[in-house]
Amino acid sequence: MIPKLSIIIPVYNAEKYLDQCLQSVLNQSFTDFELLLINDGSKDRSGEICDINAEKDQRIKVFHQQNAGPAKARNTGIKVARGEYLTFVDADDTIEKEYYEDMMKIADQLHPDILISSIKQPGKKSIANTSFPKDVLLKSNQIKEKILSSYYGGNLSQIPSLCNKLYKKTFIHMNNLLIDETRVRAEDYWFNFYAFKNAETCYAVDKAYYNYNTAVEGSVMRTFREDQFQGYLRTRNELEVNNQELQIEINQTKWDTEFINNTHEFILLAIINNRWDSVKKVLNHEEFKKSFKNYQPNTLHSKLIKTFMQMNLKPMAQLVYKVWSTKIK
């Protein structure tokens, strides 16, 4: 019997949190689902935990593969999913009991290509999706105006996240949507960009069902990677190429401010890792320098850096970055 929903969980060295994650899924008030556990070469007991749970519940299917990263694991799930809709959960997070029941009621009534909820963090009621309308079916032109435009200088909020969304499987397959396995970061960002670009309908609810575990945040986000600045440039270029078709009016101030702020993060991590060669390359990059014209700094450090960069005093800007980096170690 074909399930209504496929729930995909990539699993890698998650034994500390995996049981509570699985219980939150298996205890859902909605029961017509398959749970696809993709064990991505875990070195701890994660694979064993997956197998033990599969023996207890026939809705669980376990796939063991060599470690290839979360994008590959999620794609494995996408390819084998049989449900009318598919969704993702991270192995260290949990979901509210009525999540899928409430969302699938909307799916059965309106059949949107994408369904969106909000996300909770510990100590917070929710992170609201404030940048687009709730509890109304958005059509393609509204998706472009209210959601895709956020990629060009708006409030992205939870738009790039994979885990607070349900996707119609036929929509995913029809548009050949898979997660880019070449990206170490922002793979969810781009998957959802092309999902929203191709979606004919979308529906967001004004309720938080997904519980994000911030205790494990930071392993990738705080890791210095030499090619990260090139990734930011690639993102700008790819968005600009897509905008030749979309024709979205870019908020240049927000567009450049986001780029500069992301690059600040890269520079600070480079300094912490004693990679001054990378810092100098960025400070001399034309795209970085010209973006300061529209950049709106909001801290003393960033204001000083903007002043020195516009005066072409790169050694002074570099000194400010060095001081700034000592504040975040």
N, C-alpha and C positions, 0 to 999 in steps of 0.2 A: 504494500500500500504506500502510495506516494505521500510524504508529509507536506503540510502546508508551509513549514518554515525550516530552513537549514541554518543552524547556528555554528559558526566556524570559530574555533579557538586555536591559535598557534601557541604551541607550548615549548618553552626552552628554559630549562633549569628553574622551574617555577614551583618546586615542591613546597616551599614555605607558604604559598598562597593558594595553590591549586585546588585543594579540597574545598575551601570555602567558596571559591569561584564556581566550581562544579555544582555544589549544593544549591547555590543561588539560581543556577540554571535549571537543575533538575526539580526544584521546588516551585517552578513557575505554575501559576494557575492555568495557563495555557499549556496543553500537553501534546498537541499534534506537531511535533518537531523531530528532527534528527539532529544529533549533536556530533559534529565532526571535530575530533581532536587530532591536530597535526603535530606530532612530536618531532620537533626539528633537531634531532640529534642531541637531546638532553644528556648531560653527564651526571645528573643526580637521579633521584627516584621518580622524576616526573613521568617518564614512560611507564614505569611500573604502576603508578597511581592511575594513569589513564586506562591501562589494561584491567586493573582491579575493578574500576567503576564500570567498564564495558561489560564485564561478566555479570554485573548486578542489574544493568539496565539495557535492554535491547535497542533503545533509541540511540545509544552511543556507538560510534564507529571510530576506531583508532587507526591512524596512518603514521607509520614510523618512517622517517627519511633522514638522510645525512644532513648535517647542519648546513643550511644555505640561507638563513635569515628569515625574518618574519614576512617579507614580501612573497618569497617563494612558498612559504607555508600557507599563507592566505590564498595564493593562487591555486595551490593544490586543492584547497577547500572549495574554491569557486568552481573548479573544473568537475568535481565529483558531486556537488550539491544537487539534490533532487527537488527541493522545496519550491513552492511558488515564489517565495521571497527568501532572501538570504541576508544574514547579519553577522557581525563580528563582535567578539568579546575578547579582551586581553586576559591572560591567565592569572593576573594578579588583581583583577577588579571583580566587582560583584554587580548584580542587577536587582532591581526591586521586583517583588513577587508578581505584580500585575502588569509588568512591562509588556510582554508579548501579547497578552490577552487584549489589552487596550489598543495596541498598535495594529494587531491583526483584525480587530473589528473595523477599524478605519480602512484597512487594506481591502477587506471584503466589500465594503460599501462604495469606496471611491476608486480603488485600483491605481493609486499613484505609482509612478516609477520609483520615487524615493520618499521615504517617511523619516522624519527627524524628531528626536526628543532632546531634552536638555541633559546636562551632566552635573552630578553632585561631586563636591570635594569634601574631605573631612573638615569639619568645623564650619562649613558653609552650606547654606540651604540649597543653592544651585548656582551654576554659571549660566545665566540666561542667554538664549539666542535672541539678542535684542535688535539685530540688524534686518529682520524681515518679518512679515506678518505671520501670526499663529492661527491655528484652527480654521484655515481657509485653504481651498485647493488652488495652488498657483499654477498658471499655465506658462508655456515656454517664454513668452515675452516678459512675464512678471518674474520668472526665475532669472532671466538675464538682468532685469532692472534691480531686483531686490537682493539677489544672491551672487551672481557672477560679477557684478560691479564691485563687490567687496574685495575681490582679488586685485582690483586696480586702485586701491587707496581707501577702501572702506573699513568697517569693523568686521573682521573675519570671525571673531569669537570662536564658536565651535564648528564652523562650516567645514574646515578641512578634516575633522575627525571621522574615522571610520566607525567607531564603536557606538555612536549614538544614532545610527541610521539603519533602516531596513531597505533593501533594494529588490525590485522585482527581477526575478531571474531571467525572464525572457528579454527584458530591457538590457540587462548586463550582457547577455549572449549576443543579442542583435547588434549591439554597438561594439562588440569585441573588447569589452572593458576588462582589463587585468591590471594588477599593480606592477609598476615598473620595478623590476628586480635589480636594475643598475643603480638605483638611488639608495643611499644609506639613510638619509633623512628626507622628509617631505614627500615620501611615496604616497601617503594618505592625502596630502595636499593636492597632488596632481591627479590621483584617481578620482577624487571628488570634483575637481575642476572639469574634467572631461565627462564625468557623470552628469553634472549640472548643465554642461554645455549641450548635451544630447537629450536631456530629459524633456518630455512633453508636459509632465505634471509632477508636482511635489507638494507634500503636506507636512507641516511642522506643528507639533503639539506644545502647549505652554506648560509642560510638566517635566520634571527631572526624574528619570528612571535609572540612569546609569551612574554607578558609584566608582569614581576614579581614585585609585590608590596612589596618593602622592608620595608615599613612603619610599617607593622604588624609583621615583622620577630622577632623571639626571644622568644616567650612565652613558647614554648617547649624546644627550643635549650638552653635557659639560665636557665632552671629549674633543680635543683639538684634532682637526683633520685638515691637512694641507690644502685640499681641493675645495674647502667649504666656500671660500670667497668666489671661486669660479662657479660654484653652484648657485650663488646669489645672482651672478651675472647671467647665467643660463636661464634662471627663472624669469628675470626681467625680459630677456630676449624672447623666450617662449611665449610669455604673456603678450608681448607686443606683436608677435607674429599672429597669434590667435585673434588679436584685436583688429587686425585687418579685415577679418570676417565679422566679428561681433560689433565693432564700431561703438564701444563703450567710451563715454567721456571720462578721461582719466583725471582724478584729483591729484594734480602734480605734487602738491605739498605733502599729502599723505603718502603718495607713491614713493617719493624720494626720502621722506622721513623714515619709513619702514626699512628701506634699503640701507640707509646710513646706520640706523639702530642695530640692524642685523650684523652689519659690518663691524660696528663697535664690539659686539660680542666676539666675533672672530679675532679681532685685533687683541682684545684683552686675554683671550685664551692662548693666543700665540705668544704673548709676553709671559704669561704664567708658565708656558712650556719652553721659554727662552728661544723662541723662533723669531728673532728680530729681522731675519731676511724676509720672512713673510710680511711682517709689518711694513717694511720699507717698500715692498712691491705694491701693497695696497695704497699707501700714502701717495705713491707716484702714478697710480692708475687714473686715467682721464675720466672714466665714468664715475669713480668715487669723488674726485675733485669737483666735477661740475654739478654733482647732485647737492652740494652744500648750498647752492643758490636758493633752493626751495625748502631746505631742511629746517625744521622747527625743533631746536633743542629744548629739553625740559629739565636738565640738571646743570649744575655749575660746571662739571667736567665737560659735558657736551657743548655747552655754550662757549667755553674757552677753546675747545678743539675747533669749532666752526670759525671762530675769529682768527685763529692762527692759520687754518687751512686757507681761508679766503685771503689772508695776507701773504700766503705762500711761505709761511714760517713752519715748515714741516718738522724741524728739530724740536720746536716748542710744543707742537701738537703731540709729538712722540713722547715728550717729557710728561705731559698731562696724562697720556694713556698709561705711562709707567706708574704714576702716582695712583691713578684710578684702579689699576690692577691690584694694588696692595690692599684695597678696600673690599675685594670680593674673594680673596683666597679662602 
